[in-house]
Amino acid sequence: MSSKEQLVVENQIADPKSSLGCFDLPCGFLHPDGTLIRSVKVREISGIEEDMLASKKTPPSKKMNELLSGCTLAIGNITSPDEVRKCVSQLLLGDRVFLLLSIRRVSLGDLYPFSEKCPACDTISLFDVDLASLEIKLMPEPTKRIYETVTPKGTKVRWHPMDGNGEERLAVIQTEQDKITVSLLVRIDMINEAPPSLQVIKRMGMAERQAIRDAFQETEGGVDTSIEFECPKCGHEFKGDIDIGQRGFFFPSAVKRPSK
Protein backbone atom coordinates (compact mmCIF):
# COMPACT_ATOMS: atom_id res chain seq x y z
CA MET A 1 0.00 0.00 0.00
CA SER A 2 1.37 3.44 -0.91
CA SER A 3 1.98 6.10 1.76
CA LYS A 4 -0.97 8.14 0.44
CA GLU A 5 -3.33 5.17 0.62
CA GLN A 6 -2.10 4.31 4.10
CA LEU A 7 -2.67 7.87 5.33
CA VAL A 8 -6.23 7.95 3.91
CA VAL A 9 -7.12 4.60 5.46
CA GLU A 10 -5.64 5.47 8.87
CA ASN A 11 -7.49 8.82 8.94
CA GLN A 12 -10.79 7.22 7.96
CA ILE A 13 -10.61 4.54 10.63
CA ALA A 14 -9.26 6.82 13.37
CA ASP A 15 -11.43 9.84 12.68
CA PRO A 16 -14.66 9.02 10.81
CA LYS A 17 -17.17 11.82 10.30
CA SER A 18 -19.69 10.43 12.79
CA SER A 19 -21.09 7.16 14.09
CA LEU A 20 -24.63 8.38 13.34
CA GLY A 21 -26.11 10.49 10.59
CA CYS A 22 -29.44 12.02 9.56
CA PHE A 23 -30.19 12.53 5.89
CA ASP A 24 -33.04 13.32 3.49
CA LEU A 25 -33.83 10.74 0.82
CA PRO A 26 -33.98 11.93 -2.81
CA CYS A 27 -37.21 9.98 -3.47
CA GLY A 28 -38.71 9.18 -0.08
CA PHE A 29 -40.69 6.36 1.48
CA LEU A 30 -44.35 6.53 0.47
CA HIS A 31 -46.41 5.48 3.50
CA PRO A 32 -49.61 3.52 2.82
CA ASP A 33 -51.60 6.54 4.05
CA GLY A 34 -50.06 8.65 1.27
CA THR A 35 -47.55 10.49 3.46
CA LEU A 36 -44.12 10.96 1.94
CA ILE A 37 -41.26 10.41 4.42
CA ARG A 38 -37.81 11.62 3.44
CA SER A 39 -35.88 11.76 6.73
CA VAL A 40 -33.70 8.78 7.69
CA LYS A 41 -31.25 8.05 10.47
CA VAL A 42 -28.38 5.62 9.92
CA ARG A 43 -25.53 4.26 12.02
CA GLU A 44 -22.03 3.15 11.21
CA ILE A 45 -21.25 -0.44 10.24
CA SER A 46 -20.63 -2.77 13.17
CA GLY A 47 -18.79 -6.08 13.31
CA ILE A 48 -22.03 -7.84 12.38
CA GLU A 49 -22.23 -6.09 9.02
CA GLU A 50 -18.47 -6.26 8.49
CA ASP A 51 -18.48 -10.05 8.84
CA MET A 52 -21.55 -10.31 6.63
CA LEU A 53 -19.97 -8.19 3.88
CA ALA A 54 -16.77 -10.26 4.01
CA SER A 55 -18.66 -13.54 3.72
CA LYS A 56 -18.30 -15.33 0.38
CA LYS A 57 -21.41 -17.41 1.05
CA THR A 58 -23.86 -14.50 1.22
CA PRO A 59 -25.29 -13.41 -2.18
CA PRO A 60 -24.64 -9.74 -3.09
CA SER A 61 -28.38 -8.89 -3.12
CA LYS A 62 -28.81 -10.27 0.39
CA LYS A 63 -25.75 -8.35 1.58
CA MET A 64 -27.32 -5.12 0.32
CA ASN A 65 -30.63 -5.77 2.09
CA GLU A 66 -29.00 -6.84 5.35
CA LEU A 67 -26.66 -3.85 5.37
CA LEU A 68 -29.38 -1.29 4.65
CA SER A 69 -31.86 -2.83 7.08
CA GLY A 70 -29.33 -3.31 9.86
CA CYS A 71 -27.78 0.15 9.67
CA THR A 72 -30.99 2.15 9.17
CA LEU A 73 -32.26 3.16 12.61
CA ALA A 74 -35.29 5.19 11.60
CA ILE A 75 -37.34 6.28 8.61
CA GLY A 76 -39.26 9.32 9.80
CA ASN A 77 -40.89 8.26 13.08
CA ILE A 78 -40.66 4.56 12.20
CA THR A 79 -38.08 3.00 14.50
CA SER A 80 -39.19 -0.62 15.01
CA PRO A 81 -36.51 -2.85 13.40
CA ASP A 82 -39.13 -5.04 11.75
CA GLU A 83 -41.01 -2.05 10.37
CA VAL A 84 -37.80 -0.37 9.23
CA ARG A 85 -36.85 -3.57 7.38
CA LYS A 86 -40.21 -3.57 5.56
CA CYS A 87 -39.79 0.09 4.64
CA VAL A 88 -36.24 -0.41 3.37
CA SER A 89 -37.42 -3.20 1.04
CA GLN A 90 -39.93 -0.75 -0.46
CA LEU A 91 -37.48 2.11 -0.96
CA LEU A 92 -36.75 3.01 -4.56
CA LEU A 93 -33.38 2.17 -6.07
CA GLY A 94 -32.17 5.78 -5.93
CA ASP A 95 -32.89 5.93 -2.19
CA ARG A 96 -31.18 2.60 -1.57
CA VAL A 97 -28.00 3.79 -3.31
CA PHE A 98 -28.23 7.04 -1.34
CA LEU A 99 -28.60 5.07 1.92
CA LEU A 100 -25.58 2.95 1.06
CA LEU A 101 -23.49 6.07 0.49
CA SER A 102 -24.79 7.59 3.73
CA ILE A 103 -23.86 4.51 5.76
CA ARG A 104 -20.41 4.54 4.23
CA ARG A 105 -20.00 8.22 5.10
CA VAL A 106 -20.88 7.78 8.79
CA SER A 107 -18.70 4.67 8.97
CA LEU A 108 -15.52 5.93 7.30
CA GLY A 109 -16.04 9.60 6.46
CA ASP A 110 -16.69 11.42 3.21
CA LEU A 111 -13.38 10.77 1.45
CA TYR A 112 -13.37 7.62 -0.70
CA PRO A 113 -10.06 6.49 -2.24
CA PHE A 114 -10.23 4.08 -5.17
CA SER A 115 -8.18 2.93 -8.13
CA GLU A 116 -9.11 3.51 -11.77
CA LYS A 117 -7.40 2.47 -15.02
CA CYS A 118 -6.76 5.08 -17.69
CA PRO A 119 -8.26 3.89 -21.00
CA ALA A 120 -5.52 5.70 -22.93
CA CYS A 121 -2.33 4.41 -21.28
CA ASP A 122 -3.64 1.59 -19.02
CA THR A 123 -2.05 3.14 -15.94
CA ILE A 124 -3.93 2.39 -12.71
CA SER A 125 -3.93 5.45 -10.44
CA LEU A 126 -5.36 6.29 -7.05
CA PHE A 127 -8.15 8.87 -7.00
CA ASP A 128 -10.11 10.46 -4.15
CA VAL A 129 -13.75 11.50 -4.28
CA ASP A 130 -15.72 13.45 -1.70
CA LEU A 131 -18.95 11.48 -1.32
CA ALA A 132 -20.66 14.52 0.19
CA SER A 133 -20.12 16.41 -3.07
CA LEU A 134 -21.95 13.94 -5.32
CA GLU A 135 -24.95 15.45 -7.08
CA ILE A 136 -28.32 14.42 -5.66
CA LYS A 137 -31.25 14.28 -8.07
CA LEU A 138 -34.62 14.69 -6.38
CA MET A 139 -37.52 12.68 -7.76
CA PRO A 140 -39.72 15.15 -9.73
CA GLU A 141 -43.01 13.59 -8.59
CA PRO A 142 -42.13 11.64 -5.42
CA THR A 143 -45.69 10.54 -4.61
CA LYS A 144 -46.25 9.11 -8.11
CA ARG A 145 -45.21 5.49 -8.43
CA ILE A 146 -47.00 4.37 -11.63
CA TYR A 147 -46.05 5.85 -15.01
CA GLU A 148 -47.02 5.40 -18.64
CA THR A 149 -44.62 5.91 -21.51
CA VAL A 150 -45.46 5.86 -25.20
CA THR A 151 -42.56 4.66 -27.34
CA PRO A 152 -41.68 6.11 -30.78
CA LYS A 153 -43.70 3.28 -32.35
CA GLY A 154 -46.78 4.06 -30.27
CA THR A 155 -46.41 1.20 -27.79
CA LYS A 156 -47.95 2.05 -24.41
CA VAL A 157 -45.79 0.90 -21.53
CA ARG A 158 -47.01 1.12 -17.94
CA TRP A 159 -44.21 0.80 -15.42
CA HIS A 160 -43.07 1.48 -11.86
CA PRO A 161 -39.69 2.59 -10.46
CA MET A 162 -37.33 -0.10 -9.20
CA ASP A 163 -37.48 -0.79 -5.46
CA GLY A 164 -35.83 -3.24 -3.09
CA ASN A 165 -38.33 -5.98 -3.85
CA GLY A 166 -37.65 -5.51 -7.54
CA GLU A 167 -33.92 -5.81 -6.91
CA GLU A 168 -34.47 -9.15 -5.19
CA ARG A 169 -36.60 -10.36 -8.08
CA LEU A 170 -33.95 -9.20 -10.52
CA ALA A 171 -31.26 -11.14 -8.64
CA VAL A 172 -33.35 -14.33 -8.79
CA ILE A 173 -34.39 -14.32 -12.46
CA GLN A 174 -31.50 -12.48 -14.06
CA THR A 175 -29.18 -14.37 -16.40
CA GLU A 176 -26.09 -12.95 -18.07
CA GLN A 177 -27.61 -13.54 -21.50
CA ASP A 178 -30.82 -11.58 -20.77
CA LYS A 179 -29.36 -9.10 -18.28
CA ILE A 180 -30.51 -5.88 -19.96
CA THR A 181 -33.95 -7.18 -20.92
CA VAL A 182 -34.67 -8.53 -17.44
CA SER A 183 -33.78 -5.14 -15.93
CA LEU A 184 -36.63 -3.72 -18.04
CA LEU A 185 -39.01 -6.58 -17.30
CA VAL A 186 -38.94 -6.16 -13.51
CA ARG A 187 -40.07 -2.53 -13.88
CA ILE A 188 -42.78 -2.99 -16.53
CA ASP A 189 -46.37 -3.75 -15.49
CA MET A 190 -48.22 -3.66 -18.80
CA ILE A 191 -47.44 -3.37 -22.52
CA ASN A 192 -50.45 -2.24 -24.56
CA GLU A 193 -52.73 -3.34 -21.68
CA ALA A 194 -51.23 -6.85 -21.63
CA PRO A 195 -48.86 -8.35 -19.04
CA PRO A 196 -45.22 -8.10 -20.17
CA SER A 197 -43.08 -11.06 -21.11
CA LEU A 198 -39.36 -11.48 -21.62
CA GLN A 199 -39.80 -12.34 -25.29
CA VAL A 200 -42.02 -9.33 -26.04
CA ILE A 201 -39.45 -6.97 -24.55
CA LYS A 202 -36.59 -8.74 -26.35
CA ARG A 203 -38.35 -8.20 -29.67
CA MET A 204 -38.65 -4.45 -29.11
CA GLY A 205 -36.35 -2.31 -31.22
CA MET A 206 -33.49 -0.29 -29.79
CA ALA A 207 -35.40 3.01 -30.11
CA GLU A 208 -38.33 1.67 -28.07
CA ARG A 209 -36.13 0.16 -25.39
CA GLN A 210 -34.08 3.35 -25.11
CA ALA A 211 -37.25 5.44 -24.80
CA ILE A 212 -38.27 3.31 -21.82
CA ARG A 213 -34.84 3.65 -20.21
CA ASP A 214 -34.91 7.40 -20.78
CA ALA A 215 -38.27 7.55 -18.98
CA PHE A 216 -36.74 5.70 -16.03
CA GLN A 217 -33.88 8.19 -15.93
CA GLU A 218 -36.12 11.24 -16.13
CA THR A 219 -38.54 10.26 -13.38
CA GLU A 220 -36.42 8.37 -10.84
CA GLY A 221 -34.36 10.27 -8.26
CA GLY A 222 -31.02 9.24 -6.85
CA VAL A 223 -27.31 9.98 -6.74
CA ASP A 224 -25.10 10.77 -9.72
CA THR A 225 -22.13 8.47 -9.18
CA SER A 226 -20.35 9.45 -12.39
CA ILE A 227 -16.89 10.97 -11.95
CA GLU A 228 -14.57 12.84 -14.30
CA PHE A 229 -10.93 11.74 -14.16
CA GLU A 230 -7.63 13.06 -15.43
CA CYS A 231 -4.81 10.54 -15.69
CA PRO A 232 -1.81 11.84 -13.70
CA LYS A 233 0.57 10.08 -16.09
CA CYS A 234 -0.66 11.01 -19.59
CA GLY A 235 -3.22 13.73 -18.82
CA HIS A 236 -6.06 11.92 -20.60
CA GLU A 237 -9.52 12.97 -19.38
CA PHE A 238 -12.21 10.32 -19.08
CA LYS A 239 -15.41 9.50 -17.21
CA GLY A 240 -16.30 6.59 -14.96
CA ASP A 241 -18.67 5.53 -12.19
CA ILE A 242 -18.05 4.86 -8.53
CA ASP A 243 -18.43 1.13 -8.09
CA ILE A 244 -20.24 0.97 -4.76
CA GLY A 245 -20.34 -2.80 -5.02
CA GLN A 246 -16.60 -3.34 -4.92
CA ARG A 247 -14.86 -4.54 -1.76
CA GLY A 248 -12.85 -1.34 -1.31
CA PHE A 249 -15.99 0.76 -0.84
CA PHE A 250 -16.41 -0.45 2.74
CA PHE A 251 -12.92 -1.91 3.21
CA PRO A 252 -10.52 0.89 2.22
CA SER A 253 -7.46 -1.25 2.92
CA ALA A 254 -8.58 -3.45 0.02
CA VAL A 255 -7.93 -0.66 -2.49
CA LYS A 256 -5.31 -1.93 -4.88
CA ARG A 257 -1.89 -0.33 -5.06
CA PRO A 258 -1.61 1.93 -8.10
CA SER A 259 0.56 0.58 -10.91
CA LYS A 260 3.57 2.55 -12.06
N, C-alpha and C positions, 0 to 999 in steps of 0.2 A: 504493500500500500504506500502511495506517495505521501510526502509530508503534508501536502495540502489536504488530501483525503483524510489523513489521520486527524488533522486539526479540526476539520468539519465534523467528523464522527464524534470526537471527544467533546466538542462544544455542544453538540446536539444531545448527547446522553447526559452530560453534566449539567446543562442549563437549558432544558426545554422551555418553550414559551409558557406553558401552563399544564397542569394535570387535568383541568376541566376547561370547557369552552362552551359558550352560547353563540348560536349562529341563526341566520334566517335562510330557510330553504328557497331556492330559485323557483320551484313549482309549488310546493306545499302539500300537506296531507289534507285530502278532502274528507271531512267527517261525514258519516251517514246522514247527519241532520243538515248538511249543506254548508257547514262552517269550514272555512279554509284556515288551516293552522300552518304557520310558517316557522315558528320558533322551535328550536331543538337544543338540547343540552347533551354534550358528549363528554366522555372521560378518556383518559389515556389508555393505551393497551396494557394489560396486565400479563402475568406469566401464563394465564389460561389461554389468552388469545395468541401469545407468542408461540406456545407449544403447538397450538392448533394450526397456525400459519406455517410452521416448520414441518408439519406432518406430511408425508408423501402419500398417505392412505386416504386423506380427506380430499374429495373432489373440489376443484376451484370454486364452483358455484356455491357449494355448501360453506366453504371458507368465507366467502363474501357475506352470506346471510348470517353466519355465526358472529362474524366480526362486527357487522353493523348492529345486530340485535343486542350483542353483549355490551358494546361500548356506548350505545345510545341510552341515556338515563331518562330522558323525558322528551315528549313531543307535545308542545303546549302544556296543558295541565295533566296530560296522561303520563303517569309514572309507574304504573304496575308493569313489571317485567313481561308478563304474558300479553298485556294489551299493547305494550310498546313493540313487542315482536310482531304482532298482527299488523300494526301500523307500518312497520318497516317493510314488511312484505308487500304492502300496497303502495309504497312510495314509487314515484316515477323514476325512470333510469337516471335522469339528470340530477335528481335529489340524492339518489344512492351514490353517484359518483362524488357529488358535493360532500356528502356525509363521510365518505372514505377519505377525502382530502382533509376534512376537518379533524377527523380522528388522528390522522397522521401529523397534523400541525400541533395538536395538543400533546401528542406523544413525543415528538422529536423536534418541534419547532418549524418555522416557516421555510427554512433553507433546505432545498433538496438537491444533493449532488448526484449526478448520474453520468454515465459514459455514452457517447454517441459517435458513430462512424461517419466520417466525411465521405459523401458519394463521389467526390472528385479525386481524392488522393488515398482513400481507404485508411486514413489515420484515425485512430480511436482516441478521443480527447475527453477530459473531464469538464463538465459544464455544471453551473449552479443555477437554479431557478427559485425565485421567491414565490412560494405557493399562495401567499396572500395577495400577490399582484395579478393572478390569473383573472381573466375577464369572466364575469358572471352574467349569463343571459337569463333574464326573468321570463317566465312563461307568459305570453301575451294575454291569454284567457285562462287563468289558472283554475277556474271552476268548471271549465268545459273539458270533458273527457271523451266525447264521441265526436268524430269529424267525418266529413264526406269530401272526397276529392274526385274531380272529373279529369281523367287523363286526356291527352291530346287526341285520342281516338274516340272519346266520348264514353269511355267506361267509367261507371260510377263505383267508387271504392269507399266503403264505410270502414273506418278503422279507429283504434284507440292507441294512446301512447303506451310505450313499453313500461311495465312496472316490475316489481320483484318477482311476482308470480309468473310473469311472462318470461323472465330470465331463467327461472327454474325449468319451465316448459322447453325453452330453447335449448338448454343444456341436455335435456333428456332426448329430444328428437333430432337434434342437429347432427348432420354428418358432414364430413369435409367436402364431399361432392356437391351437396345442396346447401352449403353454408349461407350464401347470400339470399337464396330464395326462402329458406326457412326463417331468416331474420325478418322477412316481409310477412310471411304467413302468420307468425305469432302475434302480429299487430292488426291484421286485417280481419274484420268481422263478416263483411258481405262484399260480394262483387256482383254488380247488377242484380241486387236483391236475392242472390243465391249464396249459400255458404262457400267459402273459399276452399280450394284444394291446392296441393303442391303442384300438380300438373298444370292447372289453369294459370297459376302465377309464373311457372317456368315458360309457358308458351307466350307470355306477354313480351312485346318488343322492348328494346332498351329505352326508348323515349317514354313509354308508359311506366316502366319500373322506376326510371329516374324521377318522373313527375311525382310518384308516390314518396320516394325518398326525400325529395325537396320539400314536400308537405310536412313530413316528419320534422325536418330540420327547422322549418319556419315556425312551427307551433309548439315544439317541445323546448323547455328551458334546460339550463344546465351550466356546465363549466367548459370554457374553451381551453383545452389542454394542448393546443398547438403552440409550438415554440419556434422562433427564428434563431438560427445558429450562424456563427461565422467561424470557420475552421482556423485555429490559431497557427496552423502550419502553412496552408496555402492561401488562406483568405477567402475561400469559396463560401458563399452564403447559401443556406438551404433551410428548408422547413422540416419539422418532425413533430411527433406527439409524445407527451409524457406517458410512458407505459406504466400505469398504476398497478398493473398485474405482476410486474417483475419483482423478484425477491428483494432487490435493493431498495424498493420503495419503503418498506417497513424495517429492513435490516441494512442500514447504511454501510456496515462493514463488508457487505457482500458486493458493493460496487467494484467492478473490475478495474484493475490498474491500467491507466491509459498506455497505449502502445507508443513507442517512439517512432 
